[in-house]
Each structure stands twice: as C-alpha cells, then as structure tokens.
Amino acid sequence: MGRSELERIVGETMGDKAGDFILLIDESIAGQDARLARVRSWQEVRQGNRWIDLSEGECATGSKRSIAPVGLRLKSPFRERIVTFLQHPTVVRAQRNLISRSGKVALERAACWARTARNASHPTFQEYLFFFDYLIQNGDSFTERNTLQSAVLTIQFGKDTLSAKDDPAVRQKMVQIKEWLEAGFKNMRNAGGGRDHADYAKENAAKWMARFDEGAVTKDQVRLAYIGLLRAMLGNNQWAYTAMNRRGTVAFGTGIVNGQNYDAQRLRELVNDAGAIDESALGSVQCQRRQ
C-alpha cells in the first residue's frame, strides 16, 4: 500500500478526522513524542458514572496507566471510524501481509532454536507458535541477533539421564520463573481494582510449578519459557506479566491469558486446528552461528 492509496483510504473512512489521522501516521513513523499526546486526546476515561477526557484524568502526566481497560475507550467518532478504517479490504490485506511476514520470521527463529537447543532439523509447532506470538507482541527485539536465545543456551542443565524435575539446575530456573510471577510488583499492576495480569501470573506460577513437580514439563519447555521470562523483564512494566503469561502458556501447554483459561486439551486443539509447518520453507533458513 503506497502513500497516495493510504491517504485515499484514510479520507474515505475517517471523514473530517482524516487530517488528524495522517498526522498521527507521520508522527509514528518519525517516532515523535507528539503522537502520544495526539492519541491521548482521542481517549476518555471513566470517572464514576461519567466519561471524561483523558487529559483530565490520571494519564495527563504521562505516568504509567493504572486504570483497568474497561475504564478507557476511544472517543466518538474516532472509535467508529478507526474500526471502519481497519475493516477496509485494502487495510485487511496489508495486515495479512504483515502477519505473513511475521510468520516467516517466526519460522526462521523457531527452526534455528530447534537446531541449536535440541539438535533437531525441524521445529515443533509449539516452538513456532512461541516465536510467532513473541514477534506479534514484542517485535524482533532481542531475538534478531539471537541475544536471548544465546543467553538461555549458556545455562547448563544436568545430564540427559536426569528428568527435568530431578535436575537441580532446571528446578532452579523454574523456581525463578515461579517467584517472578508471584512477586506482584506494584509497578506492574493495575490500581483500578479487579483481577489483572499479575493475578493471572500467580495462578500460572502455581499451575506450571505443579506440572513441573508432576514430571509433565521437559527441559526444552523450561528453556523456551526462560526466553519469555527474560523478554518480559526487559519490556514495558505495564505489559510484563501479560507477556510472560502468553509465552509461558505456549511453552508449558496450559495457562491463563487475559483472563481466559487455556487448559492442555484446549491448547492442543487450537494447535492441531492451526495446520502444520511448511517443511519446504525450512530448507532456505540460514541460522547465525553462536558466538
């Protein structure tokens, strides 16, 4: 989609707000701070029984948001017009193209991880899904040059004859994951009341540790989950717990994400219904050598 086509679609779908939307696009491309103020001016927060401009609320200072998602929304007409813009056929195609690119990169990351971590020629669909979700939420930061993968692969686990639950080194990493999830760091919580990602993280900590103690978790799963932990710790505090909830649910095959419980059976069904890895695409994957 070229610039002229983009401006045409924005004009068709955004009406008298088209100019503001084009400015937001330009500010976002340039990485200008003005984009944040512009987006905030389009939002409103719930205060008691009424909605007020976000500029009058707690986010006016630019500090971390502490309101629940249900207490925040786009003003009208931005709310309706952005939906119309996103549903435009050309925009939908562009989004699918972006997803397709992420899928290709995820396959490369998963294939290289399988080769180095498991000495396997093919990644599992679980590994592919892990890196795909990582790319969709976090982009390619810290994985493009194998930074996190290499860091995790330096962790020395015990002999292969030891199961994961009987290996002290593996258990140590699982305990680290569990304790971080249970910590409930105040700067990672929503102060607006109600259950939040930190609550789901505590439940996941108990669930995943129980599976580990039962012998239902492998060393490969712990390594994969540890990549998720490192990325969550490096990311935006506000989304750290949801990031780890997502990665851990994929790595361990069960968990709670955004309030939705994915038991092992349901996750298997989702994975099985998603299709299979295109093995013909694996031949062209080139992996960087570990430093």
N, C-alpha and C positions, 0 to 999 in steps of 0.2 A: 504494500500500500504506500503510494507516494504522498508527498506533502499536499499537492493540489487535491488529490482524492480524499485525503483525511479532512482537509478544510471543508470540502463539499459535504461530506457525511456529517461533520460537526454542525454545519449550517442547517442541514436538513433535520437533525434530531434535537439540537439544543436551543433552537429559536433565538430569542433575544439574549440568551446566556452564552451564545457561541463565542463571542469575543473573550469572555472570561475563561472559557474552557481552553481556547487556543493559547491564552497567556499562561495557563497552568501547564500545558504541554511544554511550552518553551522554557518555562522556569524549571520544570522537572528535568528536561534534557540537560539544561545548563547547571543543574544542581544548586539552584539559588534558594536561599532561605525563604524568599518571598512566597514560595509555593506552599509552605506550611501555613502561613498566615491566611493565604487565599482559601485553602481547603477548610481551615477552621471557621472562616467567615461563612461557609456554606453549611455549617453544622449547628445543631442546637442540642441542649441537654435538658433532661427532666429535672425540675425542681418542685418537689411536692406534686401538685396536680396540674402543673403547667409546664410548658416548654419555653426555655429562654435561649437567647443567643449564646453560643459557646464563648464568645468574647466576654460575657458577663459571668461566666462560670469559672470553675477551678482550673481549667486549662489555659486561661488567658495568659498566665505567666510562662507557659511553655514547659511546665514541670510535668513529671510523669502522671499520666492519667490514672485516677483511682476510682473511676466510675464504671459500673458494670455495662456491658454492651447494650443491654436493653434500655439504658438511660441515655443513649446517644443516638442521634439519627441525622440524616441529611435533611435540610430544609426543602420545602416545596418552592419552586418547581425543579430544583436540582435532582431531587430523589427520583422523580418520574422520568426526567429527560436523560439522566445517565443510564437508567435501565434501558430506555429506547435506543440510546447510542450503542450500548453493549450488545443488544439483540439485533443490530443491523447485520444483514448477511455478510457484508464485506468484513466487518469487525469480527464476526464469529469465525470467519475463515482465517483471519490474521491470528486470532487467539489459538486456533487449532494448529497453525503452523508453528507458533511459539512452543506449544505443548509438544509437538512432534520433535522439535529441535532439542527440547529438554529430555525427551525420551531417548534420543540418540546419544546425548552426552551421558545420561544415566546408565545406558547400556555399556558405554566405554568405562565408566567408573566402576561399575559392578564387575565387568569382565576382568579388569586389572586387579581389583580387590581379590577376586576368586583365584587368580593366578598367583598372587603374592602371599595371600593369607592361607589359602588351602591347597595350593599347588594343583588347582583344578582348571581344566580347559574351558569350562562353561560356568557362568554364574547361576545361582538359583534364582527363581522368580522373586523370592523374598529379598535377596541382595539387590536385585534390580529395583524393586519397589522402594527399598530403603533409600537408595540414592536418587530415585525419581522424586520422592517426597522431599528429600533434602534440597534438591535443586528448585523445586516449585516454591518452597517456603523461604529458603535461605540463599538462593543463587549458588554460584560455584565457588564462593569464598572458602578458603582453607582446604578445598579438595582439588582444585585445578592443578596444583603442583604437588599433590599427594601429601600435603603438610600434615593433616590429621591422620591419614592412613599410615604414614610412616611412623608418626609418634606412637600410634597404638601397636604397630608391629614390633616396636622395640621392647614392648612388655613381654617378659619371659614367663611363660607358664611352665608347669611341670611336665614330666614325661607323659607321652601319649597314653601310656597304660593307666594313668590316673584319670578317673572321671572328673568332670568339671566340679562337682560338689565336694570331691575329696582332695582337690588340688588347692592348697593354701593360697597360692598366688591368684588363682581365679576367684576364690572366695573373697579375697581382699578387694578386688575390683568390684565385685557385686555389692559388697558392703559399702564401698564408696558411692556407688550409684544409689543405693537404698538411702544412705544418710543424707545425701544431697537432696533427694526427692522429699524426704521427710522434714527437712530443715524449716520450710515455711518462711523463707526470707521475706521480711516486711516489704522491701522494695520490689518484690516480685508478685505482690498480692493486690487484689482489688479491694479497696476500702469501702466500697459501696454496699457491702453486705451480700449474703448469699454465697453459694458454693462457687469456687473459682478453680483455675487450673492447678493451684497449689493443693487444693483438696483432692483433686483427681490424682495428682502426683503422689500424695501419701497413700492413696488406695493402690496405685500401681506399684509402689515400693513394696507393700505387703504381698501383693499378688505375685510379683515377679520373684521376690525372695522365696516365697513358698514353693513356687515351681522349681527354683534352683535347688532348694533343700530336698525336694522330691526326686531330683535327678532328671527333671524334664527339660533342663537347659544345657546346651552344649557350650564348649569353649568358643566356638565360632560365633555363636549368638552373643556371648559376652563381649567379644572383641568388636562386633558390629555395633552393639549398644553403646560401647565406650566411645566410639566416634561421635555418636549422638550426644553423649554427655559433654564431651569436650566442646562441641559446637554450641550447645546450649549455654555453656559457661562463658563462651566468647561473645555471645549475641546480646541483643537488647534484653535488659532485665524483664521488661514487661511481658515478653513472649518466651522467656527461657523455659518455663515449666511446660507450656503447651508444645514447644519444640521437642523436648525430651519425652513428653507423653506420646507424641506421634512416632518418634524414632523408636522408642522402646516397645511400643505396641507392635510395630512391624518386626523388629528384631526378635522379640520374645513370643510373638504369635498370639498375643492377647493383651487387653488393656482398656483403659478409659481415655477417650479423646473428646474434648469439647462437650463433656457430659454424656457422651454416647459410649455404651459398653460394647466392646468387641470381644466376645468370647472366642476361644480357639476354633470352634466349629464354624462360627460366622466368618471369621477372618479367612479360614481355609476356603470357604465357599466363595468369598469375594475374590480371592487369589485365583482359584480354579476357573471362575467365570470370566476372568480378565483376559484369558488367552494364554499364549505361550511365547517365549523369547524367540525371535527370528534368528536362528542359528547361522543363517547365511551372512548376517551382518557382523558376526564375530570375527571373521577372517581378516577384516580390514582394521581391527582395533590395534592400535600401537600403544604400548604402555611405557611410561618412563621408568628407567632403572632407579632402584632405591639408592639414595646417597649413602 
